[in-house]
Amino acid sequence: MELWERSATLDLLGDLLRESARGGRVAVVAGEAGIGKSVLVAEFARRCGPAAWVLWGGCDRLITPRALGPLHDIGRQTRGVLADRLSAGAAREEIFAAFLDELSGPPQRPRPVVVLEDAHWADEATLDWLVWSGRRIGRMSALFVVTYRDDEVGAEHPLRGALAALPSAIVRRVSLSPLSPACVTEQAHRAGRDPEPVYRLTGGNPLLVTELFKAEGRAVPATVQDLILDRLRALPRPARELAQLVAVIPTRADAAVVAGASDLVDMCVDAGVLVPSGDGVSFRHELLRSAVEDAMSPARRAALHRRVLGVLTGVAGVDPGRLVHHALHAGDEAAVLRYGQVAGAGAARQGAHREATAHYRAAAVHADRLPAPQRAELLEAYAFQAYLAGLAEEGLRARQAALAVREDLRQPEQVGENLRWISRLAWWAGDAGKAREAAARAVTVLEAGPPGRQLAMAYSNRSQLHMLAGEGETAVTWGERARTLADRLGDVETSVHAVINVSSARLMDGDDAAAAALREAHELASSLGLTDHAARALVNLATLLVQSAEYEAAVPAVERALAYATEQDLDGYVQYLLGVRAGVRLVRCDWTGALADADAALDRPVRAGVAVVPALVARGRIQAARGEPEASATLDEAARQAERTGEVQRVCPVAAARSEYFLWCGDAERAAEEARRGLDLAMTVGHPVYIGELAYRLWRAGGTGIPGASARPYQMMIDGDWAGAAAEWARHGAGYARVEALAGGDQDAAAEALRVLDELGATRAAERLRAELRRRGFTRVPRGPRRATAANAAGLTPRQAEVLALLAEGLSNAEIAGRLSLSVKTVDHHISAVLGKLGVASRGQAAAAAHRLNLIRDPAN
């Protein structure tokens, strides 16, 4: 394909290659599917000629991405220490170091250019490699070129985080735009086509423009599938069948797959159906490959996948993830079972927990083919990776299946171990009753035999559950019992686990030294490679600071815990911590950030259990303060999830939020009921902050029997010392709580509270405060924002108004998501709500209505 309007980009890449002589550079080439990223990079490589040593690595759209797939591609090209490390299954750090060693070859060798294609399909381990290398390449003479589809990378896509982690000083972002109307017009005239429909149907996408031009002698096809199938039909049957074979292989068909068919390959290449790719062949674009694959009958697809599987199983060093992909589509259960286990273990070694879970999931479907002991081992490995990936319900089902096998085999140690894991996974899933029952059974089973590591961990699990329930004294008792046994056995892992539980319980009871103990436990666990325990130490420290209302100290603690959990791909902790950070941002009056975090936490596969409660509370409180109708449903869901846990740290924040909501709705009786329900639990465990907050909510609702609040700022608010309470909240870093305190003060203080509420868009909270001030006899109550100048004139929420403004600018849903740090799915929901409230059927009509109703400001004014 001729390169149109890309000369400036090619010159830029050439400049970066020359600059890399003084230190490595990274070019990030982004654009929609078919925009010409691969063609651009291929032309750049051609122009480099012998001046560069180009290493190609591609990411594939497999059912489960290949772990370190691009590095395997590069290893096959270098044939050196990198290939050796990969084939030996070395640790990631050793593999990454071997890659840099390959780049640091003899000075007479051409300068390395490393191409990472289609990074939007990269697995976790590949993204880790990109970040790791990017942080070191600045000290070398090399150029990285990374391509990805920006139309498939939403706000929460992991690639965004990886690119953001690259050193900005050496990174140059290149965004490929569609062809201009003038360019399409010129090329259409050359091809003898009417330019108007060409541009309308393609939007200037170079791939589609090119394919339309090649579809000579017929009307413009409606779809890419029509184009490629039409050209396939022009090929002789053997060549057409070869193209169909290539179509079932994501990204590229290896040389082994098309061996002995060079004439047919040449025929397909000459016809423009296939293009050379590395040592094999591929479709010109993934869209075309998918179009051909989707057009085949299921039986034909399965037969071709079986054929590819048969070839690849005889190729040394082939990635097992590819074998799983083809085995699944071929319906070869035995191969899925065999290669799923191999691929799962490989992904697990590389820390790619989601990919490992997916491979094990595929294999576990056919686990009944295995002897009982191996079946149990597969299910246990699957459950562990699901746990690390934050998929508690899935891991729980696998553990329960493994438990049944171990019970049939009469293996008490393994039975106890599975019961302990069932307890942990049930807790994450939000089922406190099942968690406690399994924990007790684990201890009973294991105490019947000789004391070992499994019993020590079962004791520590009991400690953990009591700590999480706020039962500090009992938690310490079980934790010390676990630690004593673990130390006697030389079991460092369980000892660390128990220390984290005991230190967390002591920190809840006000022992300041326990915070340092948690940090030390984190360092020790991290040094031993115990990433789950290391993360838990940081998570407990951060959340306990939040629960103690020490927000100034909590901010860096939450950030550190979130960074570690993200780095280690521990999705359950990441989801939970995003919700915790949303709550902190809410309290600190950063509601845009709070909603972004809540959206990121809730727009994940796991929609229930412990991990979602903080995000639901944060979102629900903001919705309630802004008067959004969704508030009730959000807080109801938070209550459902919290009640299943029965834990003070879940139930009490939800009760406080619902009490606040019902008071704003004018239902003081329901507000008092909610506050009292949470207060009873808080007093049972003696949690001073929750007692204080819920006592304050009960007082606000006019309830009776209010206890003396233990948390000082809340007691000061109840006692009418609004100035002292406001100062205390400011010292704690709790801006929103300070607003509540100011609201109870004099004219100036109340005016300040109203100003902040208006800035936050908290219309319902502000209306309630204005009414209260008038009842108190204040004569100068500041007016709120005029509805005629606000998006609420159309009934839009502040977030919906933001989305509408960007929609009117012509941004796509993905672009709006990126601008507002939301998920694309969340933006979809907002746009649907906007269309409904405006009574229009399309985005264009919404933009027109926005200007007609003065819902957004004209930039010219």
N, C-alpha and C positions, 0 to 999 in steps of 0.2 A: 504494500500500500504506500502510495506517495505521501510524504510528510507535508501536510499543509499547515501553515501558520505555526511552525514549531522551531524555526531557525534561532530565535532568541533563546529558547529553552536549551537547545543543543549547545549554543555558545556559552550559556551559563554553566552547563555541566562540564564543558571543556575548561572553563575558568576554574571551577572547583578542583578539577583534576590537577591543574597546574599549581593551585594553592596548596594542595595536599602534600607537595614536596616539603613545605615548611611545617606540616602537622596535619593529621588526618581531618577529613571533612565528611559530613553526612548530608546527602541530598534526599529529601523526602518528596517523592513525586505522587501527587494525589489527583484523583479524578473519578468520574463516574465510570461504570462499566462501558467499555467500548470507546473510551475517549482517546485511546492510543498510547497508553503508558508503556506497554510491552514493546510496541513498535518503536517508540521514542528511544527506549533504553537499548534496544537491539541496534538501532542506527548509530547511537552514541558509541556502542562497543565496536561497531564496524569502523567508525571514523578513528577510533583510538589506534587501531591496527596493532603493530608490534610494540607500541609505546606502553601498553597496559597489559597486565595479566588479569583477565576477567574471569571471575569465579561466580557461577550462577547457582542460586538456591531458590527453590520455589515452595510455596505453601499450597497444599491441595485441599479442595473441598470434599474431603472424605466424610463419612458418617461421624467418625471421630478423627480429628486432625492428627497427623503423624507427630509424635513427640520428637522435636529437633529435626524434623524432616529436611529443612534447608541445609543444615549442617551435614546431614548424611549425603545430600547431593554434592556439597562442596568436598566432602571427604573422598568421594569417588573420583573427583577431579584431581585432587592433590596427591592422593595415594601415599600419604606419609603418615606421620605420627597421629594426625587427626583421625584418619581412617582406622588406625590401630586402636586408638582409645574408644572410638565409637563401637567397633566390633567387639571389644572386650567388655562393654557395658560399664565403662568407668564412671565415676562421679561427675556431676555436671561441671564443677569447678575445674577438674582435670581436662575435660573435653574443651571447655572454653579457653583454657590456657594453651592447649594444643593448637587451637585455631589461631590464636595470636602468634604462636611460634611459627606457624606456616606463613603468616604474612610477613614476619620479620626474617625473611630469607636473605640470601646473599645480595649485596648491594648492586651487583650487575644485573639482577633480575628486573624485569619491567615492573612498574609500580602496580600494586594490587588494586583492582576495582572489584568490590564485592557487591553483587546484585541480590537483593532479597525481594523476590516478586510476590505479589498478592498477600501482603502482610495481614490483610483483614481476615485471612483464614488461618493465621498462625496459632499454634498451640501455646500454652503458658510457658513451656520451657524455651521455646524459640523467642518469645518476647523477653524472657529473662536474659537470653544470650544477646539479643539486640541491645538491651540496656547496659549489660555488663561490658560488652565490646565498645559501645558508644562512649562510655565513660573513660575508656583507656586509649581509644584510637587517636585521640588528639596528640599523643606522644609518638605517633608513628607516621609513616608516609603511605597513606592509603585513602581510598575514597569508598564510602558506603553509598549505595543507591537503593533506597527502599521505596517500593511502589505499593499502593493500596487503593481500594475503591472507597472513596469518601462517602458515597451514597449508601454504603452498607455498614458504616461505622457510626453508631448512635452515641448519645452522651455518655452511656455507661460502658461502651465497648472497651475491653482491656487494652486495645492498641492505643487508645488515647492516653492512658496513663503511661505506657511505655515511651511514647514519643515525647510526652511532657518531661520525662525523667532524663532525656538526652541533654547534654550540655548545650545551651542555646548558642554559645559562642562559635560552635563548629557546625551547627545545623542550618541548612538552607531549605526552606519549604518551597516547593514548586507545585502550584495548582494548575492543572491543565483545563483550559476552558473549552467549551464547544466551539466549533468553527463559526466564524462570523457569517451573517446573512450574505455579505458581499462575496466571501469566499465560496459559499455553497452555490450562490448564483453563478459565479464564474465557472466553477467546475461542472455545474449542471448544463450550462450552455455548451461546454466542451463535449459533454456526453450526449448532447442532443435531447436533454430532458427539460421539462417544465420546472423551473427552480422553486416555485411556490409550494407545490405539494411535497417536493423533496425536503425542503426545510421544515415544513409543518409536520411531516411524519417522522423526521429524524431529530429535530431540535438541534441540528448541527453536530450530532454525534458522528465522528469520522467513520467508525465501523459501519453504522447503518447507512451512511451516505455511500460508502464504497460498495457495500453489498447491493444497494439499490441500483447503482450504476452498472454492476455486473449482471444484473438480472435482465438481460436484453431480450427484446422481442415479446414482452408481455406487459400487462398493466402493473402498476406499482403494487407489490404484495402488501398485505395488511400487517404481517408479522415477520419477525426474523425467521421463525420456523418455516413459513412459506418459502422464504428465500433459499434457505439451505437445503430444504427437501427438494425444491425444484432443481437445484444444481446437482443434487445426488442422483436424481432420476436420469440425468443425462449421462451418468457414468455406466460403464459395463457392469453387469451384476457382480463379478468378483471384486472389482474396485469398490462398488457400493457396500458390499459386505465387509470389506476391510475398514471402510470409514465407520460403519456401524460398530465394529469391534473397538476402534479407537474411541468411539463416543461413550463407551461404558467405563472409560478410564479417566478419572478426574485429572485435569491439567495436561498430562502428557503420557503417551504410550512409549514404554521403554523399547530399546532396540530388540530385545529378546522377544517381545510380543509380536513384532512385525518382521521377525527374521524370515528370510526366504521369500519375501514378498516385495522386493525392491521395485519391480516393474509396476506393481499395483500402487505402491507408495508414490512413485513418480507420477503416475496417472492422476492420483488424487491431488498432488501438489500442483501439477500443471493446470488442473481444473479450478484451482483456488479453493478447494474444499479443505485441504490440510496444508500445514506449513511445517518445515523442519524445526525441531525443538530439541536442543541438546544432542544426545545421541539417538533420539527417537523422533517422534512426529506427534503433532497435536492439531486440533482445530485452530483456526485463526483467532478465535475468542471463545471463552468459556460459555458465553450465551449461545453460540452456535452448537457447541458440543451438547449442551443441555437440551437444545431444541431437537437434535437428532435422537438423543437417548429417550426423551419423553414421547417421541412419535412411535417408538417401537412397541410391539405387544409385550405384555409381561413375560410370556413364555420365551420370546426371542431375547429379551434382556437377560433373563436368568441363564439361558444357554450361553450367551456371550460372556457373562460373568464367570461361569464355570470354566470356560475356555481360558480366560485370562488367569484365573486362579491356578489352573493346571500348569500354565507357563511360569508364573511367578514363584510357585513353590519350588521350582527347580533352579531359581536364581539365587546365588549365594549373597547373603547380606541384605536381602530385601526387607523393607520395614514391615514388621508383623501387622501394624495398623492397616496397611494396604490389603494384606491378606484377609483380615477380618472384614473389611469393607466388601470385598468381592465375594467372600464366603457367605455373608449375610444376604447379598442380592442374588446369589446363586442358590440359596436355600440349602446349602451344605452344612447340616447341623454339626457333624463331626468336626469339620474344619473350623467352624465358628467357636466351638468349645476348645479346640486345641490352640488356635492362634489368639483367641480372646484372652486366654490366661497368660500367654507369652507377652502380648501387647500390653495387658493391664499391669503386669509386673514391671515391664520396661518403663511405662509411663510413671508408675509409682516411684521408681528409683530416681527419676528425673524431677520429681515434685509436681508433676502435672496431674493433680488429683481428680479434676473433672474428667479428663481423658481416660485416666485409669478406671474411674467408676464406670464410664460408658463401655469400655472394653469388657470389664468384669460383668457388667449387666448383660451384655450380649451372650457371654459364655454361660452365665448362671441360668439362663433360660433352659439350657440343655444339661444342667448339672446332674440330672438323674441318670445320665449315661455313665457317671463315674462311680468307682467304689466308694463306699460310705466315708472312709477317712479323708479321701481326696475331695469328695463333695463338700464336706464340712470345711476343709481348708479354703476351698474356693469361695464359699459363702462368707467366711470370716474375713478373707482378704477384701472381698467386695464391700462388706459392711464397713471395714475400717476406712477405705478410700471414700466411701459415701459420707462417712462422718467428717473426714477432713475437708470434703468438698461442701459441707454444710447441708447435706441432703439427709436429714435425720430420719424422716419417715421411711425412706428407701433403705437406709442402713439398718433401721429397726426390723424391717421385714426380713432382711437377709440374716440378721443375728438370730431371730426367732426360728428361722428355718435351720440354721446351724445348730441351735440349741436342741432341736428335736433329734437331729442326727447324733449328736454327742450323747444324748440321753439313751438313745437306742444302743449305742456302743458301750454304755456304762462307763463313761470316762468322767469321773467326778471333778477333776481339776478343770477340764475344758468346759464342763457344764457350769461350774462356778464362774469361770472367766466370761462365758457368754451371758450369764445372768447379770454380771457386773456391767457388761457393755450394753445390755438391754436397758438397764437402769439409766445409764448415761444418755443413751439415745432417746429413751422415753422422756427424760427431762427436757432435752432440746426440743422434742416434739410438743412439749407443753403438758404432758400427762404425768402430773406429780404423783398420783396414786400408783400408777404402774411403776414409776421410777422407784418409789420407796419399797413397794412389794418385791420387786426384783432384787433390790439391794439387800433386803433382809434375807431372802432365799439364798443369795450368793454366799452370805456369811454362814448361814446354817449348813449348806452343802459342804463348804470348804473347811469348816471347823470339825467336821466329822473325820477328816483325814489329817495327815501330818502338816504342820504349818509351813507354808511356802509363799512364794511371791504372789500367787493369785489371792491368797487369804489377806496378805498385807494390803494389796490394792483394793480388795473388797472392803476392808476397814476404812481405807482412805476415801473410798467412794461414799460410805456412810457419813464420814466427816464432811465431805463436800456437800451432800444434800442438806445436812443440818445447817451448815454455814449459809447456803443459799436461801434457806428458809428463815434466816435471822436467829437461829438457835445457837448462839455463840458458845455457850458453856459445853453443850453436848458435842458440838463440832470439834472443840479442842480435845475433849476426852477421846473421841474416836480417832482423831488425827494423831495424837500422841501414841495411841496403841498401834496405829499403822506404822508410824515412824520407828518405834522401838523394834518391832518385828523386822521391818525392812533393813534397819541398820545391822541387826543381828545376822541377817541373811546376806549382807553386802549388796542389797538391792538399791542402788542409787536413784533409779527412776522413781520408784514408789516413795522413797524418802523425800525427794523433791516435791512430788505430788502432794504429800501430806503436809509439808512445810507451807506450801501455798495455801492450803485449806486453813491451817492453824493461824497463819499470819493474817489471812483475810478476816477470820473470825475476831482476832484480837484488834485489828484495825477498826472493825465495826464497834467494838467496845471502847474505842478511844485511845488505844495504845499507839502513840505516834511512832514508836520504834518499829512497829509492824510494817510501815510503808517501806523502810529501808530493807527489811527482810524480804519483802516481795520483789524489790529490785534485784537483790542478790540472788534470789531464786530464779528470776528470769535469766540473769547472766549465766548461772550455772547450767540451767536447762538448755539454753541456747548453745553453750559451748559443747554440750553432749549431743547436740542434734535432736533434742526433744522439743521440736517446734510447737507441738500442741500445748505442752506444759509451759513453755516459755511465753507463748501468747497469753495463756490463761492468767499468768502472774500479772502481766501488764493490763489485761482487761479488768481483772478484779480491782487492781489499784485505781484505775481510771473511774470505774463505775462507783466504787465506794466513795471517792472524792465527790462525785456528782451527787450521790445520795446524802452526803454530809453537807450539801449546799456550798462546798468550797470550790466555786466555779473558776476562780483565778488559777488555782492549782490544777483544776481538772482539765483546763484547755490543753496545756502541753502534754499531759498524761494521756488524754484521749487521742491526740494526734500521734503520739509515739506508738500507742497500742494499735491504732489503725494502720499506720505505716508498716509495722511488723507483720500484722495479719495479712495485709495486702501482699507484701513481699513474699510471704510463705504460701500464698494462695489458699488461705484458710477462710473459705467463703462464709461459713456460719458466723465466725467472729466478725468478719467484715460487715455483713448485713446487720448484725446486732450493734456494732459500734457506730455505723452510720446513723442508726436510730438514736443512740446515746448522744452523738454529736449534734443531731437535729434538736434534741432537747436542750443542750447547752446553748446552741445558737438562738433558740427561742428565748431563753431566759436572758440572753445578752442582747436581745432586740435585733438580731440579724435574721429576720424572718425569711428573706429570700434564700439565704444559705440553709436555713432550717428546712424549708420546703424542698429544696434541691436534695438535701440528704435524705429526707423522709421518702421522697419519690424514688431515689436510687435504692433505698433499702427495700421498698415495697414492690418495686418492679423487678422482682427476681423470682426464680422458680418456686422458692419456698414462701408460701403465703400464710403460714400458721406457725404456732409455737412461740417459744421464748423470744426468738430473734426479731419478731415483728412488733412486739408490744411497744418498745420505746418510740419507734417511728409512728405508729398509729396514734400514740398519745400526743406527740409533737404536732402531727398534721391536724388531729382533731381539735386541739386547743387553738391553733391558728384559725382553722375554719370557724370555730365557735366565736372567737373574738371578732371575726370579720362578718359574721352573720351569714355564712354560707350554708345552704340547705344540706350539704353533704356532711356537716359536722355530726349530726345525730347518728348516722350510719357508721361513721368512722369510730366514734367513741363506743358505740354498741359493740363493734367488732373487737375493739381493744378490751372491753370488759369480758367478752367471751373468751378471748385468748388468755387474759390474766387470771380469770377464775379457775381455769383448768390447772394452772400452776399452783394456786393457793399461796404464793409467796408474797411476803410483805413488799418486796421491791417491785413487784408487778402490780399487785392489787391496789396499793395505796396511791400511786400516781394516777391510776385510772379513776379511782374514786374521787380524788381531788379535782381532776379535770371535768368529770361528769357533774360534780357538785357546782363548779363554776359555770358550766354550761346551763344547767337547769335554773340557776339564779338569774342569769341573763335572760332566760326565756320567761321569767316571771313566776316560776314554780318553786317558791321557797321551801315548801314542804318536801318536794322531791330532792331539792338540793341538800336539805338537812339530812334526809334519809341516806343519801349517797355518802355524805361526809361521815356520818355516824358509823356506817358499815365499814369504811376503811379505818376509821379511828379505833374501833374495837380490835382489829388485827394489829394495828400499830402499837397499841398499848399492851397487847399480849406479849409481843417480843421486845417491847421497850425501846422502839426506834424514835429518838428524840425529834429528828427533823420531820418525819411523817406525822408524829403526834402533834407537833406544832402547826404544820400546814393544815391538817384536817380539823384541828381545833379551831383554827382561824376560819376555815370554810364553814364549819358548823356555826360559829359566831356570826358570820356574815349572813347566814341563812336564818338567823333568829332562833337557832336551836337552843335547847336547855341542857344543863348538866355538863358544861364545858370544863374540861380538866385544866389545870395549870399547864400551859404549853412549855415543853422543855427547851425548844429552840428559841433563843433569845429574840431574834427579830420578830417572829410571829407573836410572841407574848407582848412585845412592845406595841405591835399594831392593835392587838386586842385591848391593851391598856390605854390606847389613845395617844401614845408617844410616836406620832407619825414621823417627826423629824429624826428622832433617834433611830427608828426602824429604817428610814430611808438611808441614813448614813451607814448603818450596819450592812444593808443590802449592797450599797455601793462598794463597801470594803470587800464583800464577798464576790463582787463582779456580777451581780444579779440585777441587771438594769430593769427587767420587766417587773420583778418583785418590788424594786424601788418605786416604780410607777404606781403600783398598788398602794404602797405606803403613802406616797404623795397625794393620792386621791382622797385620803382621809384627812388632809391637812387644811391649811388656810387658803384664802383666795389665790395667792400666787402659786402655792404648791399644787393646787388642783388644776390651775391653768397650765402648769408645766406638764402634769400628767396627761391632760387632754392633748397638748401639742404632740407628745410622743405617740399617743394612741392614734391620732390622726395621721401622723407620718407612717405608722405601721399599717394603715388601712384597717385598723380594728374598729370598724364602724359600730358594731353592736356594743362592744365594751364602752366606746365613747358615748353612745346614746344613753346607755344605762347610767354612766357617771354624770352626764349633764342633767338627767332627770333627778338623780340623787342630790346634786348640788342645788337644784331649784327647791327641792323639798327642805334642804337645810337652810334656805333663806338667802342664798347667795344672789346678789342682784346683777353681777357682771359675769355671766357664764359665757365664755367664748363660743362663738358659733363654729360649727364644723365646716368642712369643705362644701361649697355650693354644688348641689347635684347636677346643675346645668353644665358644669365644667368637668364632671367626673364620669368615668365609664359606667358607674352605677346607675346613670340615667337610663340605661338600657337593661339594668339588672345584672350587669356583669360583675364578677368578683375582680379584685385587683390583679390576680394572676391571669384571669381570662382577658382583662384589658391589655396586659402586656403581650399576650399571645396575639390578640387582634391587631395591635400596632405593628408587630413584626410581620404578620400575615399581609397587612396592607402594604408593607414595603416590598412584597413579592418574595419573601423568604419561603423556602420549602419547609416541610415539617421537620426534616433532619436538621436544617440550618437553625430553625427556631429552637429545637432541642439543644443544639450546641451553644447557642447564645444564652439561653436561660439555665443551662446545666440541668436539663430534665431528660427523661427518656423519651424516645420518639413515641412510644405507646401513650405516655402521659400527655404529650402534646396532642395526639390524636383525640384523646378524651376531651381536652380543653376545647379543641376546635369544634367537635361535635356539639358541645354545650353552647358555644358561641353562636353557631349556626341556628340552633334551636331557639335561643333567646332573641336573636335578631329576626327570626322568622324567614330565613333565606335558605337556599338549597346548595349554594356553591361558595367557594372561597372568593371568587370575583365579586359575587353579590354581597358578601360580608364586607369586603374592602370598600365597596361603593356605599353601603349603608353606614359604615364607620365614618366616612367623610361627610355624608349627608346629614348625619345626626350629631356631628361634631364630637364624636367619641374619642378621636385622637387629634393631636395638634398637627397643624400643617407646618412642616419644617421651614417653609418660607416665612412664617410668622414668628 
